[in-house]
Amino acid sequence: MMQKLITVLKDLSEEFNLEDYDWGIPSSCPIEIPELNDSNFEKNRYLKENLKDFLLKQHSLDCYYWIIQQWGGIGSFKQNDVNDARIKKFIIEMGQDKLTKNSFDCISSFSKVASFINPDNHAIYDSRVIYALNWLIFNYAPEMELFYQPLGRSSELAKYDMQTIFRLSKKKYVYRSNKSAYQEYCKLMKELSVEVYGQGCKPYLMEMLLFVIAPIKIVGDIEAKVSVAINY
């Protein structure tokens, strides 16, 4: 069903080294991170694998807010009683088949928490990652449903609105239900990580690859393939 997509991702994984993953870790990190040759990729990988043990010992939500606000850079998600309740509700929904609309509306924030609580099965549902994933699905696995893209902050991606491109293409496409999109996304990331990077590889590896290629490869591909003719 998606062999072409897997082949393309394998090629991209050879073209783009995950060492190019440039997301830094704030100095306020609640656990000590080894130097690891100054590689942001290796440091984030260490954080993914080791922060979960720290989280299990906490009796407050302070570390969850650190993940969202400091590591994730979403300072607009304020620490208050309402958001405390939303985080707790999402953590319960992580183990279910569907999310409520209230949870999915903050999926960029909450999926960051999920990726640290359970890195074996959950990945970050990020605007930049979904942008890349949707483009690849649309071109190489058109039988698959697309994923709703959260609002993002990338000026490079903002140049080319993906949904507008899809509409203008006149090709048939369908978006997944927001209720099940995150769980289906995590399963897909896990499957693709194993296919591309090997047995036992975690879903965050595929998430990181998509994050790396979005503003470079995907935007470049769009600029090379998409043109608009205006008829007067």
HELIX and SHEET records of a PDB file:
HELIX    1   1 GLN A    3  GLU A   15  1                                  13    
HELIX    2   2 LEU A   18  ASP A   20  5                                   3    
HELIX    3   3 LEU A   36  ASP A   38  5                                   3    
HELIX    4   4 ASN A   40  LEU A   56  1                                  17    
HELIX    5   5 ASP A   62  TYR A   65  1                                   4    
HELIX    6   6 TRP A   66  TRP A   71  3                                   6    
HELIX    7   7 ASP A   81  GLU A   93  1                                  13    
HELIX    8   8 LYS A  101  PHE A  104  1                                   4    
HELIX    9   9 ILE A  107  ILE A  117  1                                  11    
HELIX   10  10 SER A  127  TYR A  140  1                                  14    
HELIX   11  11 SER A  155  ALA A  158  1                                   4    
HELIX   12  12 MET A  162  SER A  169  1                                   8    
HELIX   13  13 ASN A  178  TYR A  197  1                                  20    
HELIX   14  14 PRO A  203  ILE A  213  1                                  11    
HELIX   15  15 ALA A  214  ILE A  218  3                                   5    
HELIX   16  16 VAL A  219  LYS A  225  1                                   7    
END                                                                             
